[in-house]
Amino acid sequence: MDDVTKLMVEQLRDAYSAEKQGLRAMPRVAKKATSQALKEAFQMHAEQTEHQIERLEQALEKLGARPGRKVCEGMRGLIEEAQSELEDHDKGPILDAVIVGAQQRMEHYEIAAYGTLAALAKAAGQQEIADLMAQTLQEEKQADEKLTQLAESELNPAAIQGASQGAQADTAGGKGGGKRSSAA
């Protein structure tokens, strides 16, 4: 196996680990969402992710490799950060905005990975692998765009409205304290 093929295998294994970790985290995060549209977006992306994992397995097989036990430390860190942020907020519009931000960071990580893999496979003459990775890259970009649209049209306005109502209640003698009530 030449050095470029070894690099592709390593990168494919990293992406495989990232997708598996993300897929395991999605149901836990979706349960915390208040917005039905956000829950549906997570369900749709979970289904897409299963197909993305299959494509990674196909690409590895074409290179004579298996997924292995590599752990994607980048995705691990993003998930740990997201979990920490989610614990800081009560369920509601602010938490939904936090969820979108955390998920978009993960999507951007995956976009970078699949863009790199597609370009490397194409340059190495592995067009079938390049096509598989390009398909996944498009899905990741679409998932990111869907989250942006959801945030701009529904979630961010609800979070801002909820935060301003909370601030009015605090100044009117409401109780403060507890978890943070504004997005970081």
Phi, psi and omega in degrees: 000124181284171185297323179293318178296318177300318178297315179298317179299315180299315180292322177295320178295322178296314179296321178300312178298317180300314181295318180297317179297315180298319180297321178292327183280332187304313181298322179296319180289316181300325178298330182278345181288145176265319183292127177295323179296322178292318177300318179294322178297320178294319180297316180297317182289329176298318178295318177299318183299323177300320177289325178296320177297319178298320178296320177297318178297319178298316181297316178298318179298320179297334178264005179074028182235169177238165182301324179071195185248015180302138177250127177282104182291329178299312180291323177303315180296318179297320180291318178298318178298316179299315180299319178297316179296320182295326179291340182279354187228146174282158179298135180152192185299323179295316179298322177300319178295322178295318179300315180298315180300315180295317181292323179293326175299320178293319179298318181295323176299315180292322177302316179298317181297313183287328175297316178296313181297316181297316181293318181294316179297318179298314180296329181274003179080016179261069188297323181296318177293318178303318180294318177299315182289325178295323178296315179293320178304315179298318179296320180294320177295320178295320178297318178297316180296320178299317178295320178298312180299318180296317179297313184290321185274331189228305193288313180295315176301321178294320179294318180294318178296317179296321180292320181289325176293322177295321179293322178295320179294322179296318181286340178269012177100010178291164180279141175251192177092189182074212182289159178298146180246011177229151181291145180273000000 
